[in-house]
């Protein structure tokens, strides 16, 4: 005997599977973003990081998971300076519109002088980005296998 499904049942099943996939992707990207933030904010000058005199630069390190231009998850400094947090929010807000299709993980240092600090050999976010990039490659491969 063959199983018979109505078009409505097929659509409902596909919607459920699509939502499961969506949640899985957001979860993977969020996990990577949280690791990025933890590593980048946690690196001190003695470890190759930077001295954060005002607290603004460390507070401006943040991430956001974007889906079709909308923020699905994010982490802005909760105990840092308002200036740093606001600059991270501003930058992510500007960048998110570039991702109107699909998913994106935005990982930023929102202060405009972050690149200058990096150019002096201090690790603001570059080291954390490389670690998380490798983590994401593995996680995406796993997702591909789970949703073949």
N, CA, C and O atoms as a MOPAC input file, in Angstrom:
PM7 MOZYME 1SCF
protein

 N      0.83600 1    -1.17600 1     0.00000 1
 C      0.00000 1     0.00000 1     0.00000 1
 C      0.89000 1     1.25100 1     0.00000 1
 O      1.86000 1     1.33000 1     0.75400 1
 N      0.56000 1     2.19800 1    -0.82800 1
 C      1.31000 1     3.44700 1    -0.91600 1
 C      0.70800 1     4.49300 1     0.01100 1
 O     -0.50700 1     4.56100 1     0.20300 1
 N      1.57100 1     5.28700 1     0.56600 1
 C      1.09900 1     6.39500 1     1.39600 1
 C      0.56500 1     7.48300 1     0.47500 1
 O      1.13200 1     7.74700 1    -0.58500 1
 N     -0.49700 1     8.09000 1     0.87600 1
 C     -1.09300 1     9.17000 1     0.08700 1
 C     -1.15700 1    10.43200 1     0.95500 1
 O     -1.60100 1    10.42200 1     2.10300 1
 N     -0.69100 1    11.50400 1     0.34100 1
 C     -0.69000 1    12.77900 1     1.03900 1
 C     -1.37400 1    13.81800 1     0.17600 1
 O     -1.22300 1    13.83400 1    -1.04500 1
 N     -2.12000 1    14.67600 1     0.82200 1
 C     -2.76100 1    15.76200 1     0.08900 1
 C     -1.72400 1    16.86400 1    -0.14700 1
 O     -0.72200 1    16.93300 1     0.56500 1
 N     -1.95700 1    17.71400 1    -1.13100 1
 C     -1.03300 1    18.83500 1    -1.34200 1
 C     -0.87600 1    19.69700 1    -0.08300 1
 O      0.21200 1    20.20500 1     0.19100 1
 N     -1.94900 1    19.85900 1     0.67100 1
 C     -1.88900 1    20.64400 1     1.90500 1
 C     -0.95000 1    19.98400 1     2.91100 1
 O     -0.16100 1    20.67600 1     3.55300 1
 N     -1.01600 1    18.67400 1     3.06000 1
 C     -0.14100 1    17.96300 1     3.99000 1
 C      1.32300 1    18.10100 1     3.57100 1
 O      2.20200 1    18.26600 1     4.41600 1
 N      1.57400 1    18.03400 1     2.29000 1
 C      2.93800 1    18.18200 1     1.78700 1
 C      3.45500 1    19.59100 1     2.08200 1
 O      4.58400 1    19.75800 1     2.54200 1
 N      2.62400 1    20.60400 1     1.81600 1
 C      3.01700 1    21.99500 1     2.09100 1
 C      3.30300 1    22.20000 1     3.58100 1
 O      4.29900 1    22.82500 1     3.94600 1
 N      2.43200 1    21.67500 1     4.43300 1
 C      2.62100 1    21.81400 1     5.88200 1
 C      3.91900 1    21.14400 1     6.32800 1
 O      4.67000 1    21.70100 1     7.12800 1
 N      4.17500 1    19.95500 1     5.80800 1
 C      5.40200 1    19.24500 1     6.15400 1
 C      6.63100 1    20.04000 1     5.72200 1
 O      7.59000 1    20.18200 1     6.48200 1
 N      6.59100 1    20.55200 1     4.50100 1
 C      7.72500 1    21.33700 1     3.99400 1
 C      7.93400 1    22.61200 1     4.80500 1
 O      9.07400 1    23.00800 1     5.04900 1
 N      6.84300 1    23.26100 1     5.22700 1
 C      6.95700 1    24.45500 1     6.06200 1
 C      7.61100 1    24.13700 1     7.39600 1
 O      8.45300 1    24.89500 1     7.87700 1
 N      7.22700 1    23.02700 1     7.98800 1
 C      7.81200 1    22.60200 1     9.26800 1
 C      9.30400 1    22.34000 1     9.10200 1
 O     10.10800 1    22.76400 1     9.93200 1
 N      9.67300 1    21.64200 1     8.03300 1
 C     11.08800 1    21.34400 1     7.78500 1
 C     11.88400 1    22.61400 1     7.50100 1
 O     13.03500 1    22.74700 1     7.91700 1
 N     11.25600 1    23.54100 1     6.78900 1
 C     11.90700 1    24.81600 1     6.49400 1
 C     12.16700 1    25.59400 1     7.78400 1
 O     13.23300 1    26.19000 1     7.94300 1
 N     11.21000 1    25.59200 1     8.69900 1
 C     11.37500 1    26.27800 1     9.97900 1
 C     12.45000 1    25.60200 1    10.82600 1
 O     13.22000 1    26.28500 1    11.50100 1
 N     12.51400 1    24.28400 1    10.80000 1
 C     13.56300 1    23.56300 1    11.53700 1
 C     14.93800 1    23.95800 1    11.00600 1
 O     15.86700 1    24.20400 1    11.77500 1
 N     15.05100 1    24.01300 1     9.68800 1
 C     16.32200 1    24.40800 1     9.07000 1
 C     16.67900 1    25.84000 1     9.44900 1
 O     17.82200 1    26.12600 1     9.80700 1
 N     15.70900 1    26.73200 1     9.37000 1
 C     15.92600 1    28.14200 1     9.71800 1
 C     16.43600 1    28.25800 1    11.15600 1
 O     17.42100 1    28.95100 1    11.41300 1
 N     15.77000 1    27.58600 1    12.08600 1
 C     16.19800 1    27.63300 1    13.49200 1
 C     17.60500 1    27.06700 1    13.65900 1
 O     18.39600 1    27.59500 1    14.44100 1
 N     17.91900 1    26.00500 1    12.93600 1
 C     19.24700 1    25.39400 1    13.03000 1
 C     20.32500 1    26.35300 1    12.52100 1
 O     21.38600 1    26.47200 1    13.13400 1
 N     20.06400 1    27.03100 1    11.41500 1
 C     21.04400 1    27.97600 1    10.86300 1
 C     21.24900 1    29.14900 1    11.82100 1
 O     22.38400 1    29.54300 1    12.08800 1
 N     20.16600 1    29.69900 1    12.33000 1
 C     20.27600 1    30.82000 1    13.27400 1
 C     21.03100 1    30.38700 1    14.52800 1
 O     21.83400 1    31.15000 1    15.06300 1
 N     20.78000 1    29.18300 1    14.99000 1
 C     21.47200 1    28.66600 1    16.17600 1
 C     22.97300 1    28.52800 1    15.92300 1
 O     23.78200 1    28.91900 1    16.76400 1
 N     23.34400 1    27.98200 1    14.77900 1
 C     24.76400 1    27.81700 1    14.43800 1
 C     25.44800 1    29.17700 1    14.32200 1
 O     26.54000 1    29.36800 1    14.85500 1
 N     24.81900 1    30.11100 1    13.63700 1
 C     25.40800 1    31.44000 1    13.47200 1
 C     25.48600 1    32.18200 1    14.81100 1
 O     26.45900 1    32.88900 1    15.07200 1
 N     24.47600 1    32.02400 1    15.64700 1
 C     24.48500 1    32.66100 1    16.96800 1
 C     25.60700 1    32.10600 1    17.83600 1
 O     26.30400 1    32.85500 1    18.52100 1
 N     25.77200 1    30.79600 1    17.80100 1
 C     26.83500 1    30.16600 1    18.57700 1
 C     28.20300 1    30.69700 1    18.13200 1
 O     29.06400 1    30.99100 1    18.96200 1
 N     28.38800 1    30.81400 1    16.83000 1
 C     29.64300 1    31.35300 1    16.29600 1
 C     29.81600 1    32.81800 1    16.70100 1
 O     30.91300 1    33.23400 1    17.07400 1
 N     28.75000 1    33.59200 1    16.63000 1
 C     28.81400 1    35.00400 1    17.02400 1
 C     29.16000 1    35.17000 1    18.49400 1
 O     29.96100 1    36.03300 1    18.85300 1
 N     28.56200 1    34.35000 1    19.34100 1
 C     28.85900 1    34.41600 1    20.77700 1
 C     30.32000 1    34.07200 1    21.05600 1
 O     30.96700 1    34.69000 1    21.90200 1
 N     30.82500 1    33.07900 1    20.33200 1
 C     32.23500 1    32.72000 1    20.51600 1
 C     33.13400 1    33.85900 1    20.05600 1
 O     34.11400 1    34.18700 1    20.72500 1
 N     32.80700 1    34.46100 1    18.92200 1
 C     33.56400 1    35.59900 1    18.41300 1
 C     33.64000 1    36.70600 1    19.46400 1
 O     34.72100 1    37.21000 1    19.77000 1
 N     32.48600 1    37.07500 1    20.01200 1
 C     32.41800 1    38.15300 1    20.99500 1
 C     33.21700 1    37.78200 1    22.24600 1
 O     33.97000 1    38.60700 1    22.76500 1
 N     33.06200 1    36.57500 1    22.72100 1
 C     33.76900 1    36.13300 1    23.92900 1
 C     35.28700 1    36.19800 1    23.72400 1
 O     36.02200 1    36.69700 1    24.57600 1
 N     35.73800 1    35.68300 1    22.57700 1
 C     37.18100 1    35.69700 1    22.29100 1
 C     37.70900 1    37.11400 1    22.11600 1
 O     38.73400 1    37.47100 1    22.69700 1
 N     37.02500 1    37.91500 1    21.32900 1
 C     37.50900 1    39.26300 1    21.01500 1
 C     37.47900 1    40.17600 1    22.23300 1
 O     38.44200 1    40.89600 1    22.49200 1
 N     36.38400 1    40.15100 1    22.98000 1
 C     36.30700 1    41.00900 1    24.16800 1
 C     37.25400 1    40.53000 1    25.26300 1
 O     37.73100 1    41.32600 1    26.07200 1
 N     37.51800 1    39.24900 1    25.28500 1
 C     38.33300 1    38.68200 1    26.36100 1
 C     39.82700 1    38.79800 1    26.17200 1
 O     40.58200 1    38.62000 1    27.12800 1
 N     40.27500 1    39.09100 1    24.96600 1
 C     41.71900 1    39.14800 1    24.69800 1
 C     42.31700 1    40.43000 1    25.26500 1
 O     41.89200 1    41.53300 1    24.92100 1
 N     43.29200 1    40.27300 1    26.12200 1
 C     43.95200 1    41.40300 1    26.77400 1
 C     45.25400 1    41.75800 1    26.04600 1
 O     45.74700 1    40.99100 1    25.21800 1
 N     45.79000 1    42.91800 1    26.36500 1
 C     47.02500 1    43.39900 1    25.72200 1
 C     48.16600 1    42.40200 1    25.90500 1
 O     48.97000 1    42.21000 1    24.99300 1
 N     48.24200 1    41.77700 1    27.05200 1
 C     49.32000 1    40.81800 1    27.31100 1
 C     49.20700 1    39.56400 1    26.45100 1
 O     50.15700 1    38.78700 1    26.35200 1
 N     48.03700 1    39.36600 1    25.82400 1
 C     47.79700 1    38.20700 1    24.94900 1
 C     47.80600 1    38.60200 1    23.47800 1
 O     47.39200 1    37.81500 1    22.62600 1
 N     48.26900 1    39.80000 1    23.17000 1
 C     48.28900 1    40.27300 1    21.79100 1
 C     47.10300 1    41.14700 1    21.44700 1
 O     46.96800 1    41.60600 1    20.31300 1
 N     46.24100 1    41.38000 1    22.42800 1
 C     45.07800 1    42.24100 1    22.23100 1
 C     45.46300 1    43.70800 1    22.36400 1
 O     46.54500 1    44.11500 1    21.94200 1
 N     44.58000 1    44.49000 1    22.94700 1
 C     44.80800 1    45.93200 1    23.01000 1
 C     44.45400 1    46.45600 1    24.39400 1
 O     43.66800 1    45.85500 1    25.12600 1
 N     45.05800 1    47.59900 1    24.73500 1
 C     44.67900 1    48.30900 1    25.96300 1
 C     43.44900 1    49.13300 1    25.64300 1
 O     43.43800 1    49.88700 1    24.67000 1
 N     42.43700 1    48.99700 1    26.43700 1
 C     41.18600 1    49.70100 1    26.18200 1
 C     41.00400 1    50.77200 1    27.25400 1
 O     40.32800 1    50.55600 1    28.26000 1
 N     41.60900 1    51.90900 1    27.02600 1
 C     41.64600 1    52.97800 1    28.02600 1
 C     40.24200 1    53.48500 1    28.36500 1
 O     39.90300 1    53.62900 1    29.53900 1
 N     39.43400 1    53.75200 1    27.35200 1
 C     38.10100 1    54.31600 1    27.59700 1
 C     37.02600 1    53.24500 1    27.77400 1
 O     35.96000 1    53.52300 1    28.32300 1
 N     37.29500 1    52.04300 1    27.31900 1
 C     36.28300 1    50.98600 1    27.35300 1
 C     35.40900 1    50.96700 1    26.11400 1
 O     34.62400 1    50.03900 1    25.92200 1
 N     35.53600 1    51.98000 1    25.27400 1
 C     34.68400 1    52.08400 1    24.09000 1
 C     34.96100 1    50.99200 1    23.05700 1
 O     34.02700 1    50.40300 1    22.51200 1
 N     36.23100 1    50.72300 1    22.78700 1
 C     36.55700 1    49.75900 1    21.73700 1
 C     36.06300 1    48.36000 1    22.09500 1
 O     35.41700 1    47.70200 1    21.28000 1
 N     36.36200 1    47.90700 1    23.29700 1
 C     35.90700 1    46.57600 1    23.72200 1
 C     34.37300 1    46.50600 1    23.73300 1
 O     33.79000 1    45.48200 1    23.37900 1
 N     33.73400 1    47.59700 1    24.14100 1
 C     32.26600 1    47.64500 1    24.18300 1
 C     31.63900 1    47.66200 1    22.79300 1
 O     30.46000 1    47.34900 1    22.63000 1
 N     32.43600 1    48.02800 1    21.79500 1
 C     31.89500 1    48.11500 1    20.43500 1
 C     32.00100 1    46.77800 1    19.68600 1
 O     31.58900 1    46.68500 1    18.53000 1
 N     32.54100 1    45.76200 1    20.32700 1
 C     32.64400 1    44.43700 1    19.70500 1
 C     31.30100 1    43.73700 1    19.88800 1
 O     30.82100 1    43.56400 1    21.00900 1
 N     30.70900 1    43.34000 1    18.77100 1
 C     29.35900 1    42.77800 1    18.80700 1
 C     29.13700 1    41.86700 1    17.60500 1
 O     29.95500 1    41.81000 1    16.68800 1
 N     28.01200 1    41.15600 1    17.63100 1
 C     27.61500 1    40.36300 1    16.47100 1
 C     26.11300 1    40.46100 1    16.29500 1
 O     25.37300 1    40.79100 1    17.22200 1
 N     25.68300 1    40.16200 1    15.07500 1
 C     24.25600 1    40.03100 1    14.77700 1
 C     24.08200 1    38.97100 1    13.69100 1
 O     24.84700 1    38.91700 1    12.72800 1
 N     23.07800 1    38.14300 1    13.86200 1
 C     22.69500 1    37.17300 1    12.84300 1
 C     21.58300 1    37.82800 1    12.04400 1
 O     20.57300 1    38.26700 1    12.59300 1
 N     21.79000 1    37.88400 1    10.73900 1
 C     20.84400 1    38.55000 1     9.84400 1
 C     20.17700 1    37.51000 1     8.95500 1
 O     20.83400 1    36.61600 1     8.42200 1
 N     18.86400 1    37.64000 1     8.80100 1
 C     18.12100 1    36.82500 1     7.84500 1
 C     17.21800 1    37.75500 1     7.05800 1
 O     16.32300 1    38.39400 1     7.61100 1
 N     17.46500 1    37.81900 1     5.76600 1
 C     16.69400 1    38.69100 1     4.87400 1
 C     16.62900 1    40.12500 1     5.39400 1
 O     15.56900 1    40.75100 1     5.40100 1
 N     17.77800 1    40.62800 1     5.82700 1
 C     17.86600 1    42.01700 1     6.26100 1
 C     17.38200 1    42.30100 1     7.66400 1
 O     17.40000 1    43.45400 1     8.09600 1
 N     16.94300 1    41.27400 1     8.39800 1
 C     16.42700 1    41.48100 1     9.75800 1
 C     17.32500 1    40.78100 1    10.76900 1
 O     17.87500 1    39.71400 1    10.49900 1
 N     17.46300 1    41.39900 1    11.93000 1
 C     18.28700 1    40.82000 1    12.98900 1
 C     17.50200 1    39.71300 1    13.69100 1
 O     16.41600 1    39.93800 1    14.22300 1
 N     18.08300 1    38.51000 1    13.67600 1
 C     17.47500 1    37.34500 1    14.32500 1
 C     18.04200 1    37.11400 1    15.72600 1
 O     17.34500 1    36.62000 1    16.61200 1
 N     19.31200 1    37.47500 1    15.91400 1
 C     19.98800 1    37.32100 1    17.20200 1
 C     21.14300 1    38.31100 1    17.22400 1
 O     21.67000 1    38.67600 1    16.17300 1
 N     21.53800 1    38.74600 1    18.41500 1
 C     22.64500 1    39.68800 1    18.51500 1
 C     23.21100 1    39.67800 1    19.92400 1
 O     22.60100 1    39.15800 1    20.85800 1
 N     24.38700 1    40.26300 1    20.05200 1
 C     25.01700 1    40.44100 1    21.35300 1
 C     25.80800 1    41.73400 1    21.31600 1
 O     26.82700 1    41.84400 1    20.63600 1
 N     25.31500 1    42.70700 1    22.06300 1
 C     26.00700 1    43.97600 1    22.24600 1
 C     26.47200 1    43.99800 1    23.70200 1
 O     25.83800 1    43.38900 1    24.56400 1
 N     27.55600 1    44.68200 1    23.97400 1
 C     28.10900 1    44.71100 1    25.33500 1
 C     27.05000 1    45.19000 1    26.32800 1
 O     26.46200 1    46.26000 1    26.16600 1
 N     26.82400 1    44.38200 1    27.34800 1
 C     25.82700 1    44.75900 1    28.34900 1
 C     26.46000 1    45.51900 1    29.51200 1
 O     25.77600 1    46.25200 1    30.22700 1
 N     27.75800 1    45.34500 1    29.69800 1
 C     28.40000 1    46.01300 1    30.83100 1
 C     29.49300 1    46.98600 1    30.39600 1
 O     30.32300 1    47.39000 1    31.21100 1
 N     29.49900 1    47.35800 1    29.13600 1
 C     30.51800 1    48.28800 1    28.64400 1
 C     29.98000 1    49.70000 1    28.58500 1
 O     28.98900 1    50.03500 1    29.23300 1
 N     30.65500 1    50.52600 1    27.79300 1
 C     30.22400 1    51.91100 1    27.66500 1
 C     29.08300 1    52.03800 1    26.66700 1
 O     28.96600 1    51.25300 1    25.72700 1
 N     28.26000 1    53.02400 1    26.88800 1
 C     27.14300 1    53.27200 1    25.97400 1
 C     27.66200 1    53.67900 1    24.59700 1
 O     27.08000 1    53.31600 1    23.57500 1
 N     28.76500 1    54.43900 1    24.57700 1
 C     29.33900 1    54.89700 1    23.30300 1
 C     29.73800 1    53.70600 1    22.43200 1
 O     29.39500 1    53.66300 1    21.25100 1
 N     30.45200 1    52.75200 1    23.00000 1
 C     30.88400 1    51.57300 1    22.24400 1
 C     29.70200 1    50.76100 1    21.74400 1
 O     29.65300 1    50.36500 1    20.58000 1
 N     28.76200 1    50.52000 1    22.62700 1
 C     27.56500 1    49.74100 1    22.27700 1
 C     26.77900 1    50.43700 1    21.16500 1
 O     26.32800 1    49.78700 1    20.22200 1
 N     26.61700 1    51.74100 1    21.27200 1
 C     25.87500 1    52.49200 1    20.25400 1
 C     26.57500 1    52.46400 1    18.90000 1
 O     25.91500 1    52.38000 1    17.86400 1
 N     27.89700 1    52.53400 1    18.89700 1
 C     28.63600 1    52.47700 1    17.63600 1
 C     28.49800 1    51.10200 1    16.98700 1
 O     28.39100 1    51.00500 1    15.76400 1
 N     28.49900 1    50.04800 1    17.78700 1
 C     28.29800 1    48.69500 1    17.24400 1
 C     26.90600 1    48.58500 1    16.63300 1
 O     26.74800 1    48.05700 1    15.53200 1
 N     25.90600 1    49.08000 1    17.33900 1
 C     24.52200 1    49.03600 1    16.82800 1
 C     24.39300 1    49.83200 1    15.52800 1
 O     23.73300 1    49.39800 1    14.58400 1
 N     25.02700 1    50.99200 1    15.49700 1
 C     24.97300 1    51.83600 1    14.29700 1
 C     25.57300 1    51.10500 1    13.10300 1
 O     24.98200 1    51.06900 1    12.02300 1
 N     26.75700 1    50.52100 1    13.30600 1
 C     27.44100 1    49.83400 1    12.21500 1
 C     26.63700 1    48.62900 1    11.72700 1
 O     26.48200 1    48.43400 1    10.52100 1
 N     26.13700 1    47.83600 1    12.63900 1
 C     25.33300 1    46.66900 1    12.24300 1
 C     24.06200 1    47.11300 1    11.52800 1
 O     23.64200 1    46.48900 1    10.55300 1
 N     23.45700 1    48.17800 1    12.00700 1
 C     22.25400 1    48.69900 1    11.35500 1
 C     22.54600 1    49.13200 1     9.91600 1
 O     21.73900 1    48.89400 1     9.01800 1
 N     23.69200 1    49.76300 1     9.70300 1
 C     24.08700 1    50.16800 1     8.35100 1
 C     24.36400 1    48.96000 1     7.45600 1
 O     23.99600 1    48.94900 1     6.28100 1
 N     25.01200 1    47.95200 1     8.02000 1
 C     25.44000 1    46.79100 1     7.23000 1
 C     24.30400 1    45.81900 1     6.91000 1
 O     24.32100 1    45.19000 1     5.85100 1
 N     23.34000 1    45.68500 1     7.78100 1
 C     22.32900 1    44.63000 1     7.62600 1
 C     21.51000 1    44.76400 1     6.34700 1
 O     21.04100 1    43.76100 1     5.81100 1
 N     21.33400 1    45.96600 1     5.85900 1
 C     20.54100 1    46.16000 1     4.64700 1
 C     21.22000 1    45.56800 1     3.41000 1
 O     20.56800 1    45.34800 1     2.38900 1
 N     22.51600 1    45.31300 1     3.50000 1
 C     23.24100 1    44.70500 1     2.38200 1
 C     22.93200 1    43.21200 1     2.24900 1
 O     23.32500 1    42.57800 1     1.27000 1
 N     22.23000 1    42.65600 1     3.23500 1
 C     21.96300 1    41.22400 1     3.25900 1
 C     20.45600 1    40.97000 1     3.23500 1
 O     19.88600 1    40.43900 1     4.18800 1
 N     19.82900 1    41.35700 1     2.13300 1
 C     18.38100 1    41.21000 1     2.00400 1
 C     17.98000 1    39.79600 1     1.59200 1
 O     16.79900 1    39.45000 1     1.61800 1
 N     18.95200 1    38.98900 1     1.21700 1
 C     18.69300 1    37.59400 1     0.84100 1
 C     19.52200 1    36.68000 1     1.72500 1
 O     20.69800 1    36.94900 1     1.96700 1
 N     18.93400 1    35.62700 1     2.19700 1
 C     19.67400 1    34.60700 1     2.93600 1
 C     20.12300 1    35.05000 1     4.31800 1
 O     19.55100 1    35.95600 1     4.92400 1
 N     21.16400 1    34.38200 1     4.79500 1
 C     21.67400 1    34.56300 1     6.14900 1
 C     23.03900 1    35.24500 1     6.13200 1
 O     23.78800 1    35.14300 1     5.16000 1
 N     23.34900 1    35.94600 1     7.23200 1
 C     24.67300 1    36.54100 1     7.40200 1
 C     24.98900 1    36.62200 1     8.88400 1
 O     24.10300 1    36.80200 1     9.71900 1
 N     26.25400 1    36.48800 1     9.18600 1
 C     26.74500 1    36.73600 1    10.53700 1
 C     27.62100 1    37.97700 1    10.45000 1
 O     28.67200 1    37.95900 1     9.81000 1
 N     27.18600 1    39.04800 1    11.09000 1
 C     27.96400 1    40.27900 1    11.13300 1
 C     28.69500 1    40.31600 1    12.46400 1
 O     28.06900 1    40.28100 1    13.52400 1
 N     30.00800 1    40.38600 1    12.41200 1
 C     30.85100 1    40.45400 1    13.60200 1
 C     31.69000 1    41.71600 1    13.47000 1
 O     32.47900 1    41.84500 1    12.53400 1
 N     31.52400 1    42.64500 1    14.40100 1
 C     32.10500 1    43.97600 1    14.22000 1
 C     32.82400 1    44.49900 1    15.45400 1
 O     32.59300 1    44.05300 1    16.57800 1
 N     33.69600 1    45.45100 1    15.20400 1
 C     34.21200 1    46.37500 1    16.21300 1
 C     33.73300 1    47.73600 1    15.71600 1
 O     34.23400 1    48.24100 1    14.71100 1
 N     32.78900 1    48.31800 1    16.39700 1
 C     32.09100 1    49.49000 1    15.88100 1
 C     32.82100 1    50.81700 1    15.95100 1
 O     32.44700 1    51.76000 1    15.25300 1
 N     33.83900 1    50.91200 1    16.76600 1
 C     34.55500 1    52.19000 1    16.85800 1
 C     35.36700 1    52.40700 1    15.58100 1
 O     36.00500 1    51.48600 1    15.07100 1
 N     35.33400 1    53.63500 1    15.07900 1
 C     35.98400 1    53.91300 1    13.79300 1
 C     37.50200 1    53.75200 1    13.83100 1
 O     38.12700 1    53.63700 1    12.77700 1
 N     38.10000 1    53.74100 1    14.99900 1
 C     39.55200 1    53.59900 1    15.08500 1
 C     40.00000 1    52.14600 1    15.27900 1
 O     41.18800 1    51.89900 1    15.49000 1
 N     39.09700 1    51.20200 1    15.21300 1
 C     39.45000 1    49.78600 1    15.39400 1
 C     40.47800 1    49.32900 1    14.35900 1
 O     41.41000 1    48.60000 1    14.70100 1
 N     40.32700 1    49.74000 1    13.11300 1
 C     41.28300 1    49.33100 1    12.07600 1
 C     42.66500 1    49.93500 1    12.32300 1
 O     43.68300 1    49.31300 1    12.01700 1
 N     42.69800 1    51.13800 1    12.87200 1
 C     43.98800 1    51.75800 1    13.19000 1
 C     44.70500 1    50.96300 1    14.28600 1
 O     45.91900 1    50.76700 1    14.22200 1
 N     43.95800 1    50.51200 1    15.27600 1
 C     44.54400 1    49.70100 1    16.34700 1
 C     45.05300 1    48.38400 1    15.77100 1
 O     46.14300 1    47.92900 1    16.11700 1
 N     44.25500 1    47.77000 1    14.88700 1
 C     44.67500 1    46.51800 1    14.22900 1
 C     45.94000 1    46.74700 1    13.40300 1
 O     46.83200 1    45.89900 1    13.39200 1
 N     46.02300 1    47.87900 1    12.71600 1
 C     47.19000 1    48.15000 1    11.86000 1
 C     48.48200 1    48.32000 1    12.65800 1
 O     49.57900 1    48.23400 1    12.10600 1
 N     48.34300 1    48.55900 1    13.94700 1
 C     49.51500 1    48.67400 1    14.82000 1
 C     49.91100 1    47.31900 1    15.40700 1
 O     50.73300 1    47.24600 1    16.32000 1
 N     49.31500 1    46.24200 1    14.87100 1
 C     49.67800 1    44.90200 1    15.31400 1
 C     48.89400 1    44.38400 1    16.50500 1
 O     49.21500 1    43.32600 1    17.04600 1
 N     47.88400 1    45.10700 1    16.91500 1
 C     47.04700 1    44.67000 1    18.03500 1
 C     45.83800 1    43.91900 1    17.47500 1
 O     45.27800 1    44.30400 1    16.44900 1
 N     45.45100 1    42.86200 1    18.14800 1
 C     44.31200 1    42.05700 1    17.70000 1
 C     43.03100 1    42.57700 1    18.34400 1
 O     42.79200 1    42.37800 1    19.53500 1
 N     42.21900 1    43.24200 1    17.53900 1
 C     40.91400 1    43.71000 1    18.01600 1
 C     39.88700 1    42.61100 1    17.71800 1
 O     39.24200 1    42.08600 1    18.62600 1
 N     39.74700 1    42.27400 1    16.42900 1
 C     38.80700 1    41.20100 1    16.06500 1
 C     39.35400 1    40.20900 1    15.04700 1
 O     38.73500 1    39.17000 1    14.81600 1
 N     40.49100 1    40.50000 1    14.43800 1
 C     40.97200 1    39.64000 1    13.34900 1
 C     41.25500 1    38.21100 1    13.81200 1
 O     40.87000 1    37.26100 1    13.13100 1
 N     41.90800 1    38.04600 1    14.93800 1
 C     42.21300 1    36.69800 1    15.42800 1
 C     40.95900 1    35.91200 1    15.75100 1
 O     40.85200 1    34.73400 1    15.41000 1
 N     40.01600 1    36.55500 1    16.40400 1
 C     38.74700 1    35.90900 1    16.74400 1
 C     37.96600 1    35.54300 1    15.48600 1
 O     37.32200 1    34.49600 1    15.42500 1
 N     38.03100 1    36.41000 1    14.49100 1
 C     37.33100 1    36.15800 1    13.22800 1
 C     37.85400 1    34.89900 1    12.55000 1
 O     37.07700 1    34.09600 1    12.03300 1
 N     39.16300 1    34.73200 1    12.55400 1
 C     39.75900 1    33.54500 1    11.91800 1
 C     39.34700 1    32.26100 1    12.62600 1
 O     39.03200 1    31.26300 1    11.97800 1
 N     39.34800 1    32.28600 1    13.94200 1
 C     38.95100 1    31.10400 1    14.72100 1
 C     37.49400 1    30.75700 1    14.44500 1
 O     37.15900 1    29.59400 1    14.22100 1
 N     36.63800 1    31.75700 1    14.46300 1
 C     35.20600 1    31.53000 1    14.26500 1
 C     34.90800 1    31.13200 1    12.82100 1
 O     33.98400 1    30.35800 1    12.57100 1
 N     35.67500 1    31.64700 1    11.88000 1
 C     35.48800 1    31.26800 1    10.47400 1
 C     35.68200 1    29.76100 1    10.30000 1
 O     34.89500 1    29.10700 1     9.61600 1
 N     36.70700 1    29.22200 1    10.90700 1
 C     36.95600 1    27.78300 1    10.82400 1
 C     35.84200 1    26.99600 1    11.51100 1
 O     35.39700 1    25.96400 1    11.00900 1
 N     35.40700 1    27.48400 1    12.64100 1
 C     34.29000 1    26.84300 1    13.36000 1
 C     33.03500 1    26.81800 1    12.48800 1
 O     32.31300 1    25.82200 1    12.45400 1
 N     32.78600 1    27.91500 1    11.79000 1
 C     31.60700 1    28.00400 1    10.91800 1
 C     31.68400 1    27.03200 1     9.74600 1
 O     30.68100 1    26.42300 1     9.37500 1
 N     32.85100 1    26.88800 1     9.17300 1
 C     33.01400 1    25.94400 1     8.05600 1
 C     32.59300 1    24.54000 1     8.48200 1
 O     31.86600 1    23.85200 1     7.76500 1
 N     33.05600 1    24.12900 1     9.65000 1
 C     32.71100 1    22.80400 1    10.17700 1
 C     31.21000 1    22.70000 1    10.44800 1
 O     30.57800 1    21.70400 1    10.09500 1
 N     30.65100 1    23.71800 1    11.06700 1
 C     29.23000 1    23.70300 1    11.40300 1
 C     28.35600 1    23.69600 1    10.14700 1
 O     27.32700 1    23.02100 1    10.11200 1
 N     28.75500 1    24.43400 1     9.13400 1
 C     27.97700 1    24.47900 1     7.88500 1
 C     28.04700 1    23.13200 1     7.18100 1
 O     27.04400 1    22.66300 1     6.64400 1
 N     29.20900 1    22.50900 1     7.17600 1
 C     29.32500 1    21.15900 1     6.60500 1
 C     28.39600 1    20.18900 1     7.33000 1
 O     27.75400 1    19.34700 1     6.70200 1
 N     28.33000 1    20.31200 1     8.65000 1
 C     27.45000 1    19.45600 1     9.44000 1
 C     25.98100 1    19.69900 1     9.06600 1
 O     25.20400 1    18.75600 1     8.91400 1
 N     25.62200 1    20.96600 1     8.92200 1
 C     24.25000 1    21.30600 1     8.51700 1
 C     23.91400 1    20.73700 1     7.14900 1
 O     22.82000 1    20.21400 1     6.93400 1
 N     24.85500 1    20.84100 1     6.23300 1
 C     24.64000 1    20.29500 1     4.88400 1
 C     24.34600 1    18.80400 1     4.95400 1
 O     23.45600 1    18.30500 1     4.26600 1
 N     25.10000 1    18.09800 1     5.78800 1
 C     24.87500 1    16.65600 1     5.92900 1
 C     23.54700 1    16.34900 1     6.59000 1
 O     22.87800 1    15.38300 1     6.22000 1
 N     23.15400 1    17.16300 1     7.57000 1
 C     21.89100 1    16.94300 1     8.27600 1
 C     20.67100 1    17.22200 1     7.40700 1
 O     19.61000 1    16.63400 1     7.61700 1
 N     20.81500 1    18.11000 1     6.44000 1
 C     19.66600 1    18.52000 1     5.61600 1
 C     19.87100 1    18.19000 1     4.14700 1
 O     19.55300 1    19.00400 1     3.28000 1
 N     20.39000 1    17.02500 1     3.86300 1
 C     20.55800 1    16.58300 1     2.46300 1
 C     19.22200 1    16.25800 1     1.85200 1
 O     19.15400 1    15.87100 1     0.68600 1

